[in-house]
Amino acid sequence: MKGNPLRMVVLLAAAVVTTMLSLSSCCASSPGGGGGGQLLHPVILIPGSGGNQLEARLTDDYRPSSLTCRVWPLVRGRGGWFRMWFEPSVVVAPLTRCFAERMMLYYDRDADDYRNAPGVHTRVYDFGSTSTLRYLDPTLKVLTGYMDVLASTLEKAGYEEGRDLFGAPYDFRYGLAAPGHPSQVGSAYLERLKLLVESACAANDGRPAILMAHSLGGLYALQFLARAPPAWRAAHVKRLVTLSAPWGGSVQEMLTFASGNTLGVPFVDPSLIRDEQRSSESNLWLLPTPKVFGNTTLVFSQRHNRTYSAKNVTQFLNDIGFADGVEPYRTRTRPLGEVLPEPGVPVTCLVGTGVDTVESLVFGDEGFDAGPVKVVYGDGDGTVNLASLMGPIKAWSDSPAQVLEVVELPKVSHMGILKDKSALDQILRILDSINLNATSTTTYQF
């Protein structure tokens, strides 16, 4: 998930700082036999926030803040397109500012929807392929691997890119909105995902697909399924597998909105990226939900002498100086967390536990800009709190129509779940049970 796209920098921090000194429709047999003619249910990988490459091009309407931003990058592709996320030079000042102003979203009150910065066009290319979510920068594979280990593990188990293994990248800055509100970019993604699922099923003799979603991708996948007709779900989706899905948001998002979040990467002024992080529609989606966190104090401000919980996030947004976020949060995104709909297909949730995770923040007399003076940690996967990972889906276990399996992975982090052997073993077990047409009872593991 994201604090914003910079969440992915946490993957790069150690290596980048050390080497660059910068911010630098349906059954089949077991995986392993796909290449031998045995049939598999297709798998579609849905990344988390910041989990795939994003391209941009600049038009005459772009108003850069500096000459550097006007000319950078010097080398661009056909039509002026260049990779905006992830490009390692963005972690070097002053290019951080250029990156931030191009990644900014703006809420259009009249249209009740989000849009790019003026003069910045963006695209997600190679949709359907896993290429843009394996590595965030294909020229720095060692440093920018994301779903590379997971995809390679599936290929070793018999899956093949473009045959029964697909990717569904998206513009992770955008989110979805509650019913009655437009969400042009997010809705367009759901339609592309629907067509990809249908195509994957058709290419595999009608066997329904397995959706495998990490972090924010789990929220997208849930909304995708909940908004689909039951008959369509039954015919096209065999199972939803989520990896570290932040069902109830994350306390860490409060830090992101308050002060900006560099995720421990040195030499970066968080104020340079805070506005961009605040502008992200998906970040609003990832704020802690009242349903999960209730009245628990998440933030205390000594300067304001005020506590903030998930139930007064609107006050929090006003006090940190982000009044522009109140209306879209209140009307568009908060309702998405008030009711967690059943996906209507069998679900397996893999969650990491036992990793120190931000549980509450104290800001001093200098205010929110100075960052927290105290951070209290609790249980979770290092990014998402345990209450968010587990709590919201408990109700599904009581539903006779909803098959649910929850698998805890001790000491597995939010990003580690994509590479850790215990997580990969569980994923292969799930695929084995599906592809062998094994009948499995609902399990609920805590």
Disulfide bonds with the S-S distance in Angstrom:
Cys69-Cys98 2.06
